[in-house]
Amino acid sequence: MVDFLQLSLYYFLLVTALLVHQGYSFATLPSWGNPPSLSSSSSPRSSALKATAANEGSIQVPRSDGSTHELSYRIVRPMSLSSRQAAPIVALHGGPSVPSNYLYPLEDVVPYRSIVFYDQLGCGKSDEPKDVSLYSIEDSVKDLKALLKKLGIRRFHLYGQSYGGMLAFEYMKSVASSCNNKDDDVKCLSAILSSAPTNVAEIEKEFVRLTKELSPPGQNLTEEELNELFRKTHQCRLPEMPKILGDAYANAGTVWRGTAAIADYVAQPPPEDAARMPSSLIMRGEFDFVSEASVEGWKNAFNTKFLRYKTLEGLSHHGLLENGELYGEIVDSYFGEYD
C-alpha cells in the first residue's frame, strides 16, 4: 500500500513527501515522469545473475465481466521448483502496480531456491485493463491462486514486500478461511511480510509526521532537496537511487496504483473457525517509513502463535537493495526453518 504507498513514478514516496507537506492528499497525487540521476552501479545485481537459469511465460486470468487478461511471470531456477529440500519462493511486489523487477536481486542473495516473480495485473509486462472495477485485492488473491495452479506449485514460501505483504496476508487468510478443499493440495509453508503496514490511513499519518520532521519550520528546503532527503532517510539509504528501482517506478501502472487504490484497507483477522495461518516473519528497516507502530497490528490480524518480528538495523524500506547479503541471509534462513 505504500511502495506500496504510491511512490509513483518519481521516487515513489519522495515527491509525495513534498506534496503532502504542501497540503496535497496522499491519495490524490499526480503522475510523475521518470526519476532522474539513477545509478546503475547501485544495483546489487551481479554478473552471476545473468547466468541464472530462468523461464518466462504468462497465464490468462478472468474477471467478473467475462474478460480475460495476461499475467506475466518469471521463474528463476525452474529445475528446483519442485524441490523437497528447498521449497520455492513466490514473491509479491508492492505498489499496488509497481512491477516485480526491483525484487529480482533476491535471486542473487537467496541461492539454490527457485523463485517465482510475477507482475500483478495492471503493471510491468502484464496487461493493464483500463476499467478500474477489474482491480481489487480479492481479484489479486484469485490471480495468485490461478498462477500457483497453472505452474503446479504445491509447496512454497510466500514473500511480500510493502503492499505485496498485505496481499500475502490476504492470500493466507483466504486459504485459512476456505470452506472447501480446493486449496488443500497447495501448502504455503511460511511467509515473510517485509515493510508491510496493516492500516493505510495510519501509514499516511505516519508519512506526514516523518515529512514534517525532515522539513522543520524555517529550514526552507527545496522540492529536490526534500525528495532526496526523504529517499536517503526512509526509502532507500544509498547514495543514489538504484537503477533497478527507478526502472520499476518508471513502468508502474496508472489505473490502479498507490494508496488511493486501497485507501480503506485495514488488516482483519480470519473467522474464529478458520484454519491456522502459516508461521510468518514481519520485518522492516530501522529507518523505514513503515514504522514499528505501522506493523504492530499484525499481532491481532494473524491467528497463528508463530509470528515473529525483526527490525533490520541501519536499513529502510528497500533493505534488499541496501544490504542484499544481510537481507538474503535472513530470508533464506527463515524459510529454511520451514522446508
Buried (B, 14 or more C-beta within 10 A) or exposed (E): BBBBBBBBBBBBBBBBBBBBBEEEEBBEBEEBEEBEEBBEEBBBBEEEBEEBEBBEEBBEBEBEEEEEBEBBBBBBBBEBBEBEEBBBBBBBBBBBBBBBBBBBBBBBBBEEBBBBBBBBBBBBBBBBBEEEEBBBBEBBBBBBBBBBBBBEBEBBBBBBBBBBBBBBBBBBBBBBBBEEEEBEEBEBBBBBBBBBBBBBBBBBEBBBEBBEEBBEEEEEBEBEBBBBBBBBBBBBBBEBBBBBBBBBBBBBBEBBBBBBBBBEBEBEBBEEEBBEBBBBBBBBBEBBBBBEBBBBBBEEBBBBEBBEBEBBEEBBBBBBBBBBEBBBEBBBEBBBEBB
